[in-house]
Amino acid sequence: MITNEVQYLATKGHLERFDQAAANLEAQHARKDVPRLHQVEFDAIRSQANDLRAEIIEYEQVRSV
């Protein structure tokens, strides 16, 4: 849970890095057959990014009240 602006900004930065990592893996998947381990890694990155995204949305909603 994000409780202040410093955490909010840090979380947004982490989300950007997770999204970039997911995009890089997705580009690799498009070029060749991908081992199952790569798919697991991709799914984990997407899951973490979604968790961060949800925390950011929650914080923005609380902050706007």
mmJSON file of the N, C-alpha and C atoms, coordinates in Angstrom:
{"data_MODEL":{"atom_site":{
"group_PDB":["ATOM","ATOM","ATOM","ATOM","ATOM","ATOM","ATOM","ATOM","ATOM","ATOM","ATOM","ATOM","ATOM","ATOM","ATOM","ATOM","ATOM","ATOM","ATOM","ATOM","ATOM","ATOM","ATOM","ATOM","ATOM","ATOM","ATOM","ATOM","ATOM","ATOM","ATOM","ATOM","ATOM","ATOM","ATOM","ATOM","ATOM","ATOM","ATOM","ATOM","ATOM","ATOM","ATOM","ATOM","ATOM","ATOM","ATOM","ATOM","ATOM","ATOM","ATOM","ATOM","ATOM","ATOM","ATOM","ATOM","ATOM","ATOM","ATOM","ATOM","ATOM","ATOM","ATOM","ATOM","ATOM","ATOM","ATOM","ATOM","ATOM","ATOM","ATOM","ATOM","ATOM","ATOM","ATOM","ATOM","ATOM","ATOM","ATOM","ATOM","ATOM","ATOM","ATOM","ATOM","ATOM","ATOM","ATOM","ATOM","ATOM","ATOM","ATOM","ATOM","ATOM","ATOM","ATOM","ATOM","ATOM","ATOM","ATOM","ATOM","ATOM","ATOM","ATOM","ATOM","ATOM","ATOM","ATOM","ATOM","ATOM","ATOM","ATOM","ATOM","ATOM","ATOM","ATOM","ATOM","ATOM","ATOM","ATOM","ATOM","ATOM","ATOM","ATOM","ATOM","ATOM","ATOM","ATOM","ATOM","ATOM","ATOM","ATOM","ATOM","ATOM","ATOM","ATOM","ATOM","ATOM","ATOM","ATOM","ATOM","ATOM","ATOM","ATOM","ATOM","ATOM","ATOM","ATOM","ATOM","ATOM","ATOM","ATOM","ATOM","ATOM","ATOM","ATOM","ATOM","ATOM","ATOM","ATOM","ATOM","ATOM","ATOM","ATOM","ATOM","ATOM","ATOM","ATOM","ATOM","ATOM","ATOM","ATOM","ATOM","ATOM","ATOM","ATOM","ATOM","ATOM","ATOM","ATOM","ATOM","ATOM","ATOM","ATOM","ATOM","ATOM","ATOM","ATOM","ATOM","ATOM","ATOM","ATOM","ATOM","ATOM","ATOM","ATOM"],
"id":[1,2,3,4,5,6,7,8,9,10,11,12,13,14,15,16,17,18,19,20,21,22,23,24,25,26,27,28,29,30,31,32,33,34,35,36,37,38,39,40,41,42,43,44,45,46,47,48,49,50,51,52,53,54,55,56,57,58,59,60,61,62,63,64,65,66,67,68,69,70,71,72,73,74,75,76,77,78,79,80,81,82,83,84,85,86,87,88,89,90,91,92,93,94,95,96,97,98,99,100,101,102,103,104,105,106,107,108,109,110,111,112,113,114,115,116,117,118,119,120,121,122,123,124,125,126,127,128,129,130,131,132,133,134,135,136,137,138,139,140,141,142,143,144,145,146,147,148,149,150,151,152,153,154,155,156,157,158,159,160,161,162,163,164,165,166,167,168,169,170,171,172,173,174,175,176,177,178,179,180,181,182,183,184,185,186,187,188,189,190,191,192,193,194,195],
"type_symbol":["N","C","C","N","C","C","N","C","C","N","C","C","N","C","C","N","C","C","N","C","C","N","C","C","N","C","C","N","C","C","N","C","C","N","C","C","N","C","C","N","C","C","N","C","C","N","C","C","N","C","C","N","C","C","N","C","C","N","C","C","N","C","C","N","C","C","N","C","C","N","C","C","N","C","C","N","C","C","N","C","C","N","C","C","N","C","C","N","C","C","N","C","C","N","C","C","N","C","C","N","C","C","N","C","C","N","C","C","N","C","C","N","C","C","N","C","C","N","C","C","N","C","C","N","C","C","N","C","C","N","C","C","N","C","C","N","C","C","N","C","C","N","C","C","N","C","C","N","C","C","N","C","C","N","C","C","N","C","C","N","C","C","N","C","C","N","C","C","N","C","C","N","C","C","N","C","C","N","C","C","N","C","C","N","C","C","N","C","C","N","C","C","N","C","C"],
"label_atom_id":["N","CA","C","N","CA","C","N","CA","C","N","CA","C","N","CA","C","N","CA","C","N","CA","C","N","CA","C","N","CA","C","N","CA","C","N","CA","C","N","CA","C","N","CA","C","N","CA","C","N","CA","C","N","CA","C","N","CA","C","N","CA","C","N","CA","C","N","CA","C","N","CA","C","N","CA","C","N","CA","C","N","CA","C","N","CA","C","N","CA","C","N","CA","C","N","CA","C","N","CA","C","N","CA","C","N","CA","C","N","CA","C","N","CA","C","N","CA","C","N","CA","C","N","CA","C","N","CA","C","N","CA","C","N","CA","C","N","CA","C","N","CA","C","N","CA","C","N","CA","C","N","CA","C","N","CA","C","N","CA","C","N","CA","C","N","CA","C","N","CA","C","N","CA","C","N","CA","C","N","CA","C","N","CA","C","N","CA","C","N","CA","C","N","CA","C","N","CA","C","N","CA","C","N","CA","C","N","CA","C","N","CA","C","N","CA","C","N","CA","C","N","CA","C","N","CA","C"],
"label_alt_id":[null,null,null,null,null,null,null,null,null,null,null,null,null,null,null,null,null,null,null,null,null,null,null,null,null,null,null,null,null,null,null,null,null,null,null,null,null,null,null,null,null,null,null,null,null,null,null,null,null,null,null,null,null,null,null,null,null,null,null,null,null,null,null,null,null,null,null,null,null,null,null,null,null,null,null,null,null,null,null,null,null,null,null,null,null,null,null,null,null,null,null,null,null,null,null,null,null,null,null,null,null,null,null,null,null,null,null,null,null,null,null,null,null,null,null,null,null,null,null,null,null,null,null,null,null,null,null,null,null,null,null,null,null,null,null,null,null,null,null,null,null,null,null,null,null,null,null,null,null,null,null,null,null,null,null,null,null,null,null,null,null,null,null,null,null,null,null,null,null,null,null,null,null,null,null,null,null,null,null,null,null,null,null,null,null,null,null,null,null,null,null,null,null,null,null],
"label_comp_id":["MET","MET","MET","ILE","ILE","ILE","THR","THR","THR","ASN","ASN","ASN","GLU","GLU","GLU","VAL","VAL","VAL","GLN","GLN","GLN","TYR","TYR","TYR","LEU","LEU","LEU","ALA","ALA","ALA","THR","THR","THR","LYS","LYS","LYS","GLY","GLY","GLY","HIS","HIS","HIS","LEU","LEU","LEU","GLU","GLU","GLU","ARG","ARG","ARG","PHE","PHE","PHE","ASP","ASP","ASP","GLN","GLN","GLN","ALA","ALA","ALA","ALA","ALA","ALA","ALA","ALA","ALA","ASN","ASN","ASN","LEU","LEU","LEU","GLU","GLU","GLU","ALA","ALA","ALA","GLN","GLN","GLN","HIS","HIS","HIS","ALA","ALA","ALA","ARG","ARG","ARG","LYS","LYS","LYS","ASP","ASP","ASP","VAL","VAL","VAL","PRO","PRO","PRO","ARG","ARG","ARG","LEU","LEU","LEU","HIS","HIS","HIS","GLN","GLN","GLN","VAL","VAL","VAL","GLU","GLU","GLU","PHE","PHE","PHE","ASP","ASP","ASP","ALA","ALA","ALA","ILE","ILE","ILE","ARG","ARG","ARG","SER","SER","SER","GLN","GLN","GLN","ALA","ALA","ALA","ASN","ASN","ASN","ASP","ASP","ASP","LEU","LEU","LEU","ARG","ARG","ARG","ALA","ALA","ALA","GLU","GLU","GLU","ILE","ILE","ILE","ILE","ILE","ILE","GLU","GLU","GLU","TYR","TYR","TYR","GLU","GLU","GLU","GLN","GLN","GLN","VAL","VAL","VAL","ARG","ARG","ARG","SER","SER","SER","VAL","VAL","VAL"],
"label_asym_id":["A","A","A","A","A","A","A","A","A","A","A","A","A","A","A","A","A","A","A","A","A","A","A","A","A","A","A","A","A","A","A","A","A","A","A","A","A","A","A","A","A","A","A","A","A","A","A","A","A","A","A","A","A","A","A","A","A","A","A","A","A","A","A","A","A","A","A","A","A","A","A","A","A","A","A","A","A","A","A","A","A","A","A","A","A","A","A","A","A","A","A","A","A","A","A","A","A","A","A","A","A","A","A","A","A","A","A","A","A","A","A","A","A","A","A","A","A","A","A","A","A","A","A","A","A","A","A","A","A","A","A","A","A","A","A","A","A","A","A","A","A","A","A","A","A","A","A","A","A","A","A","A","A","A","A","A","A","A","A","A","A","A","A","A","A","A","A","A","A","A","A","A","A","A","A","A","A","A","A","A","A","A","A","A","A","A","A","A","A","A","A","A","A","A","A"],
"label_entity_id":["1","1","1","1","1","1","1","1","1","1","1","1","1","1","1","1","1","1","1","1","1","1","1","1","1","1","1","1","1","1","1","1","1","1","1","1","1","1","1","1","1","1","1","1","1","1","1","1","1","1","1","1","1","1","1","1","1","1","1","1","1","1","1","1","1","1","1","1","1","1","1","1","1","1","1","1","1","1","1","1","1","1","1","1","1","1","1","1","1","1","1","1","1","1","1","1","1","1","1","1","1","1","1","1","1","1","1","1","1","1","1","1","1","1","1","1","1","1","1","1","1","1","1","1","1","1","1","1","1","1","1","1","1","1","1","1","1","1","1","1","1","1","1","1","1","1","1","1","1","1","1","1","1","1","1","1","1","1","1","1","1","1","1","1","1","1","1","1","1","1","1","1","1","1","1","1","1","1","1","1","1","1","1","1","1","1","1","1","1","1","1","1","1","1","1"],
"label_seq_id":[1,1,1,2,2,2,3,3,3,4,4,4,5,5,5,6,6,6,7,7,7,8,8,8,9,9,9,10,10,10,11,11,11,12,12,12,13,13,13,14,14,14,15,15,15,16,16,16,17,17,17,18,18,18,19,19,19,20,20,20,21,21,21,22,22,22,23,23,23,24,24,24,25,25,25,26,26,26,27,27,27,28,28,28,29,29,29,30,30,30,31,31,31,32,32,32,33,33,33,34,34,34,35,35,35,36,36,36,37,37,37,38,38,38,39,39,39,40,40,40,41,41,41,42,42,42,43,43,43,44,44,44,45,45,45,46,46,46,47,47,47,48,48,48,49,49,49,50,50,50,51,51,51,52,52,52,53,53,53,54,54,54,55,55,55,56,56,56,57,57,57,58,58,58,59,59,59,60,60,60,61,61,61,62,62,62,63,63,63,64,64,64,65,65,65],
"pdbx_PDB_ins_code":[null,null,null,null,null,null,null,null,null,null,null,null,null,null,null,null,null,null,null,null,null,null,null,null,null,null,null,null,null,null,null,null,null,null,null,null,null,null,null,null,null,null,null,null,null,null,null,null,null,null,null,null,null,null,null,null,null,null,null,null,null,null,null,null,null,null,null,null,null,null,null,null,null,null,null,null,null,null,null,null,null,null,null,null,null,null,null,null,null,null,null,null,null,null,null,null,null,null,null,null,null,null,null,null,null,null,null,null,null,null,null,null,null,null,null,null,null,null,null,null,null,null,null,null,null,null,null,null,null,null,null,null,null,null,null,null,null,null,null,null,null,null,null,null,null,null,null,null,null,null,null,null,null,null,null,null,null,null,null,null,null,null,null,null,null,null,null,null,null,null,null,null,null,null,null,null,null,null,null,null,null,null,null,null,null,null,null,null,null,null,null,null,null,null,null],
"Cartn_x":[0.833,0.0,0.882,0.556,1.273,0.67,1.524,0.997,1.465,2.39,2.839,3.373,3.669,4.086,5.427,6.33,7.632,7.422,6.616,6.317,5.586,4.698,3.943,4.892,5.808,6.75,7.679,8.123,8.983,8.227,6.979,6.173,5.957,5.714,5.557,6.842,7.985,9.259,9.439,9.078,9.175,8.244,7.055,6.097,6.647,7.266,7.861,8.912,9.732,10.775,10.165,9.131,8.453,7.81,7.162,6.541,7.589,8.739,9.811,10.365,10.547,11.026,10.032,8.75,7.726,7.735,7.902,7.959,9.177,10.309,11.513,11.305,10.703,10.436,9.437,8.445,7.444,8.091,9.03,9.746,10.572,11.175,11.94,11.02,9.832,8.867,8.458,8.362,7.931,8.987,10.235,11.325,11.594,11.244,11.619,10.733,10.874,10.171,10.726,9.831,10.227,10.11,11.168,11.088,10.041,9.513,8.473,8.95,10.205,10.734,10.577,10.76,10.591,9.139,8.21,6.796,6.466,7.03,6.816,7.369,8.546,9.152,8.264,7.79,6.92,5.65,5.038,3.815,4.065,5.208,5.547,5.732,6.393,6.61,5.281,4.435,3.114,2.28,2.346,1.592,2.056,3.356,3.893,3.522,3.609,3.233,1.762,0.919,-0.504,-0.743,-0.006,-0.123,0.28,1.389,1.844,0.833,0.305,-0.69,-1.917,-2.36,-3.511,-3.216,-2.01,-1.632,-1.614,-1.111,-1.075,-2.495,-3.361,-4.754,-5.418,-5.199,-5.788,-5.29,-3.988,-3.424,-3.984,-4.064,-4.591,-6.051,-6.823,-8.219,-8.311,-7.51,-7.525,-7.052,-6.026,-5.455,-6.435,-7.277,-8.187,-9.436,-9.629,-10.819,-10.66],
"Cartn_y":[-1.174,0.0,1.243,2.152,3.414,4.386,5.008,5.899,7.347,7.614,9.001,9.23,10.472,10.863,10.234,10.073,9.461,8.009,7.276,5.888,5.849,6.788,6.865,7.037,7.984,8.221,7.025,6.409,5.232,4.088,3.907,2.83,3.072,4.319,4.625,4.295,4.572,4.231,2.73,1.996,0.533,-0.012,0.546,0.089,0.305,1.437,1.696,0.644,0.278,-0.728,-2.105,-2.466,-3.746,-3.765,-2.672,-2.608,-2.728,-2.092,-2.183,-3.603,-4.242,-5.627,-6.543,-6.339,-7.151,-6.915,-5.671,-5.366,-6.021,-6.016,-6.666,-8.167,-8.794,-10.231,-10.537,-9.679,-9.881,-9.797,-8.88,-8.754,-10.005,-10.577,-11.817,-12.954,-12.994,-14.049,-13.99,-12.799,-12.639,-13.141,-13.165,-13.53,-15.025,-15.791,-17.204,-17.997,-19.309,-20.15,-19.856,-19.744,-19.337,-20.515,-20.788,-21.86,-21.517,-22.539,-22.368,-21.444,-21.509,-20.662,-19.182,-18.83,-17.439,-16.997,-17.885,-17.554,-17.346,-18.166,-18.009,-16.664,-16.308,-15.029,-13.87,-13.966,-12.937,-12.793,-13.917,-13.887,-13.257,-13.552,-12.989,-11.477,-11.025,-9.587,-8.881,-9.444,-8.841,-8.813,-9.867,-9.931,-8.844,-8.704,-7.672,-6.289,-6.071,-4.778,-4.474,-5.469,-5.269,-4.929,-5.559,-5.235,-3.783,-3.359,-1.975,-0.996,-1.338,-0.49,-0.311,-1.392,-1.337,-0.456,-0.553,0.289,1.762,2.06,3.444,3.988,3.21,3.635,3.882,2.971,3.121,4.409,4.66,5.856,7.111,7.12,8.275,8.54,7.502,7.667,8.245,7.741,8.24,9.694,9.993,11.33,12.357,11.933,12.872,13.187,12.465,12.698,13.896],
"Cartn_z":[0.0,0.0,0.0,-0.865,-0.972,0.033,0.851,1.887,1.757,0.821,0.666,-0.746,-1.043,-2.388,-2.797,-1.847,-2.155,-2.612,-1.888,-2.273,-3.617,-3.815,-5.069,-6.256,-6.156,-7.243,-7.46,-6.377,-6.498,-7.165,-6.797,-7.378,-8.863,-9.24,-10.664,-11.433,-10.833,-11.469,-11.605,-10.568,-10.632,-11.703,-11.789,-12.795,-14.203,-14.438,-15.755,-16.098,-15.113,-15.364,-15.614,-14.869,-15.109,-16.49,-16.869,-18.199,-19.301,-19.104,-20.105,-20.182,-19.041,-19.028,-19.735,-19.491,-20.145,-21.651,-22.064,-23.495,-24.143,-23.454,-23.987,-24.14,-23.138,-23.237,-24.339,-24.468,-25.515,-26.896,-27.068,-28.341,-28.624,-27.59,-27.756,-28.164,-27.581,-27.898,-29.362,-29.907,-31.287,-32.276,-31.869,-32.772,-32.842,-31.826,-31.817,-30.876,-30.924,-29.97,-28.581,-27.635,-26.298,-25.343,-24.595,-23.592,-22.524,-21.91,-20.889,-19.764,-19.409,-18.341,-18.676,-19.937,-20.343,-20.177,-20.477,-20.305,-18.832,-17.975,-16.536,-16.068,-16.55,-16.202,-16.68,-17.902,-18.462,-17.626,-17.275,-16.471,-15.101,-14.503,-13.19,-13.281,-14.317,-14.503,-14.701,-15.547,-15.787,-14.501,-13.718,-12.472,-11.5,-11.363,-10.466,-10.968,-12.27,-12.837,-12.563,-12.696,-12.419,-10.95,-10.048,-8.619,-8.356,-8.956,-8.778,-9.362,-10.53,-11.178,-10.268,-9.654,-8.753,-7.539,-7.001,-5.859,-6.249,-7.433,-7.907,-8.065,-8.655,-8.838,-7.495,-6.558,-5.225,-4.552,-4.622,-4.012,-4.68,-6.003,-6.707,-6.329,-6.135,-5.739,-4.323,-3.417,-2.037,-2.004,-2.761,-2.792,-3.37,-4.284,-4.945,-4.136,-3.036,-2.209,-1.319],
"occupancy":[1.0,1.0,1.0,1.0,1.0,1.0,1.0,1.0,1.0,1.0,1.0,1.0,1.0,1.0,1.0,1.0,1.0,1.0,1.0,1.0,1.0,1.0,1.0,1.0,1.0,1.0,1.0,1.0,1.0,1.0,1.0,1.0,1.0,1.0,1.0,1.0,1.0,1.0,1.0,1.0,1.0,1.0,1.0,1.0,1.0,1.0,1.0,1.0,1.0,1.0,1.0,1.0,1.0,1.0,1.0,1.0,1.0,1.0,1.0,1.0,1.0,1.0,1.0,1.0,1.0,1.0,1.0,1.0,1.0,1.0,1.0,1.0,1.0,1.0,1.0,1.0,1.0,1.0,1.0,1.0,1.0,1.0,1.0,1.0,1.0,1.0,1.0,1.0,1.0,1.0,1.0,1.0,1.0,1.0,1.0,1.0,1.0,1.0,1.0,1.0,1.0,1.0,1.0,1.0,1.0,1.0,1.0,1.0,1.0,1.0,1.0,1.0,1.0,1.0,1.0,1.0,1.0,1.0,1.0,1.0,1.0,1.0,1.0,1.0,1.0,1.0,1.0,1.0,1.0,1.0,1.0,1.0,1.0,1.0,1.0,1.0,1.0,1.0,1.0,1.0,1.0,1.0,1.0,1.0,1.0,1.0,1.0,1.0,1.0,1.0,1.0,1.0,1.0,1.0,1.0,1.0,1.0,1.0,1.0,1.0,1.0,1.0,1.0,1.0,1.0,1.0,1.0,1.0,1.0,1.0,1.0,1.0,1.0,1.0,1.0,1.0,1.0,1.0,1.0,1.0,1.0,1.0,1.0,1.0,1.0,1.0,1.0,1.0,1.0,1.0,1.0,1.0,1.0,1.0,1.0],
"B_iso_or_equiv":[0.0,0.0,0.0,0.0,0.0,0.0,0.0,0.0,0.0,0.0,0.0,0.0,0.0,0.0,0.0,0.0,0.0,0.0,0.0,0.0,0.0,0.0,0.0,0.0,0.0,0.0,0.0,0.0,0.0,0.0,0.0,0.0,0.0,0.0,0.0,0.0,0.0,0.0,0.0,0.0,0.0,0.0,0.0,0.0,0.0,0.0,0.0,0.0,0.0,0.0,0.0,0.0,0.0,0.0,0.0,0.0,0.0,0.0,0.0,0.0,0.0,0.0,0.0,0.0,0.0,0.0,0.0,0.0,0.0,0.0,0.0,0.0,0.0,0.0,0.0,0.0,0.0,0.0,0.0,0.0,0.0,0.0,0.0,0.0,0.0,0.0,0.0,0.0,0.0,0.0,0.0,0.0,0.0,0.0,0.0,0.0,0.0,0.0,0.0,0.0,0.0,0.0,0.0,0.0,0.0,0.0,0.0,0.0,0.0,0.0,0.0,0.0,0.0,0.0,0.0,0.0,0.0,0.0,0.0,0.0,0.0,0.0,0.0,0.0,0.0,0.0,0.0,0.0,0.0,0.0,0.0,0.0,0.0,0.0,0.0,0.0,0.0,0.0,0.0,0.0,0.0,0.0,0.0,0.0,0.0,0.0,0.0,0.0,0.0,0.0,0.0,0.0,0.0,0.0,0.0,0.0,0.0,0.0,0.0,0.0,0.0,0.0,0.0,0.0,0.0,0.0,0.0,0.0,0.0,0.0,0.0,0.0,0.0,0.0,0.0,0.0,0.0,0.0,0.0,0.0,0.0,0.0,0.0,0.0,0.0,0.0,0.0,0.0,0.0,0.0,0.0,0.0,0.0,0.0,0.0],
"pdbx_formal_charge":[null,null,null,null,null,null,null,null,null,null,null,null,null,null,null,null,null,null,null,null,null,null,null,null,null,null,null,null,null,null,null,null,null,null,null,null,null,null,null,null,null,null,null,null,null,null,null,null,null,null,null,null,null,null,null,null,null,null,null,null,null,null,null,null,null,null,null,null,null,null,null,null,null,null,null,null,null,null,null,null,null,null,null,null,null,null,null,null,null,null,null,null,null,null,null,null,null,null,null,null,null,null,null,null,null,null,null,null,null,null,null,null,null,null,null,null,null,null,null,null,null,null,null,null,null,null,null,null,null,null,null,null,null,null,null,null,null,null,null,null,null,null,null,null,null,null,null,null,null,null,null,null,null,null,null,null,null,null,null,null,null,null,null,null,null,null,null,null,null,null,null,null,null,null,null,null,null,null,null,null,null,null,null,null,null,null,null,null,null,null,null,null,null,null,null],
"auth_seq_id":[1,1,1,2,2,2,3,3,3,4,4,4,5,5,5,6,6,6,7,7,7,8,8,8,9,9,9,10,10,10,11,11,11,12,12,12,13,13,13,14,14,14,15,15,15,16,16,16,17,17,17,18,18,18,19,19,19,20,20,20,21,21,21,22,22,22,23,23,23,24,24,24,25,25,25,26,26,26,27,27,27,28,28,28,29,29,29,30,30,30,31,31,31,32,32,32,33,33,33,34,34,34,35,35,35,36,36,36,37,37,37,38,38,38,39,39,39,40,40,40,41,41,41,42,42,42,43,43,43,44,44,44,45,45,45,46,46,46,47,47,47,48,48,48,49,49,49,50,50,50,51,51,51,52,52,52,53,53,53,54,54,54,55,55,55,56,56,56,57,57,57,58,58,58,59,59,59,60,60,60,61,61,61,62,62,62,63,63,63,64,64,64,65,65,65],
"auth_comp_id":["MET","MET","MET","ILE","ILE","ILE","THR","THR","THR","ASN","ASN","ASN","GLU","GLU","GLU","VAL","VAL","VAL","GLN","GLN","GLN","TYR","TYR","TYR","LEU","LEU","LEU","ALA","ALA","ALA","THR","THR","THR","LYS","LYS","LYS","GLY","GLY","GLY","HIS","HIS","HIS","LEU","LEU","LEU","GLU","GLU","GLU","ARG","ARG","ARG","PHE","PHE","PHE","ASP","ASP","ASP","GLN","GLN","GLN","ALA","ALA","ALA","ALA","ALA","ALA","ALA","ALA","ALA","ASN","ASN","ASN","LEU","LEU","LEU","GLU","GLU","GLU","ALA","ALA","ALA","GLN","GLN","GLN","HIS","HIS","HIS","ALA","ALA","ALA","ARG","ARG","ARG","LYS","LYS","LYS","ASP","ASP","ASP","VAL","VAL","VAL","PRO","PRO","PRO","ARG","ARG","ARG","LEU","LEU","LEU","HIS","HIS","HIS","GLN","GLN","GLN","VAL","VAL","VAL","GLU","GLU","GLU","PHE","PHE","PHE","ASP","ASP","ASP","ALA","ALA","ALA","ILE","ILE","ILE","ARG","ARG","ARG","SER","SER","SER","GLN","GLN","GLN","ALA","ALA","ALA","ASN","ASN","ASN","ASP","ASP","ASP","LEU","LEU","LEU","ARG","ARG","ARG","ALA","ALA","ALA","GLU","GLU","GLU","ILE","ILE","ILE","ILE","ILE","ILE","GLU","GLU","GLU","TYR","TYR","TYR","GLU","GLU","GLU","GLN","GLN","GLN","VAL","VAL","VAL","ARG","ARG","ARG","SER","SER","SER","VAL","VAL","VAL"],
"auth_asym_id":["A","A","A","A","A","A","A","A","A","A","A","A","A","A","A","A","A","A","A","A","A","A","A","A","A","A","A","A","A","A","A","A","A","A","A","A","A","A","A","A","A","A","A","A","A","A","A","A","A","A","A","A","A","A","A","A","A","A","A","A","A","A","A","A","A","A","A","A","A","A","A","A","A","A","A","A","A","A","A","A","A","A","A","A","A","A","A","A","A","A","A","A","A","A","A","A","A","A","A","A","A","A","A","A","A","A","A","A","A","A","A","A","A","A","A","A","A","A","A","A","A","A","A","A","A","A","A","A","A","A","A","A","A","A","A","A","A","A","A","A","A","A","A","A","A","A","A","A","A","A","A","A","A","A","A","A","A","A","A","A","A","A","A","A","A","A","A","A","A","A","A","A","A","A","A","A","A","A","A","A","A","A","A","A","A","A","A","A","A","A","A","A","A","A","A"],
"auth_atom_id":["N","CA","C","N","CA","C","N","CA","C","N","CA","C","N","CA","C","N","CA","C","N","CA","C","N","CA","C","N","CA","C","N","CA","C","N","CA","C","N","CA","C","N","CA","C","N","CA","C","N","CA","C","N","CA","C","N","CA","C","N","CA","C","N","CA","C","N","CA","C","N","CA","C","N","CA","C","N","CA","C","N","CA","C","N","CA","C","N","CA","C","N","CA","C","N","CA","C","N","CA","C","N","CA","C","N","CA","C","N","CA","C","N","CA","C","N","CA","C","N","CA","C","N","CA","C","N","CA","C","N","CA","C","N","CA","C","N","CA","C","N","CA","C","N","CA","C","N","CA","C","N","CA","C","N","CA","C","N","CA","C","N","CA","C","N","CA","C","N","CA","C","N","CA","C","N","CA","C","N","CA","C","N","CA","C","N","CA","C","N","CA","C","N","CA","C","N","CA","C","N","CA","C","N","CA","C","N","CA","C","N","CA","C","N","CA","C","N","CA","C","N","CA","C","N","CA","C"],
"pdbx_PDB_model_num":[1,1,1,1,1,1,1,1,1,1,1,1,1,1,1,1,1,1,1,1,1,1,1,1,1,1,1,1,1,1,1,1,1,1,1,1,1,1,1,1,1,1,1,1,1,1,1,1,1,1,1,1,1,1,1,1,1,1,1,1,1,1,1,1,1,1,1,1,1,1,1,1,1,1,1,1,1,1,1,1,1,1,1,1,1,1,1,1,1,1,1,1,1,1,1,1,1,1,1,1,1,1,1,1,1,1,1,1,1,1,1,1,1,1,1,1,1,1,1,1,1,1,1,1,1,1,1,1,1,1,1,1,1,1,1,1,1,1,1,1,1,1,1,1,1,1,1,1,1,1,1,1,1,1,1,1,1,1,1,1,1,1,1,1,1,1,1,1,1,1,1,1,1,1,1,1,1,1,1,1,1,1,1,1,1,1,1,1,1,1,1,1,1,1,1]
}}}
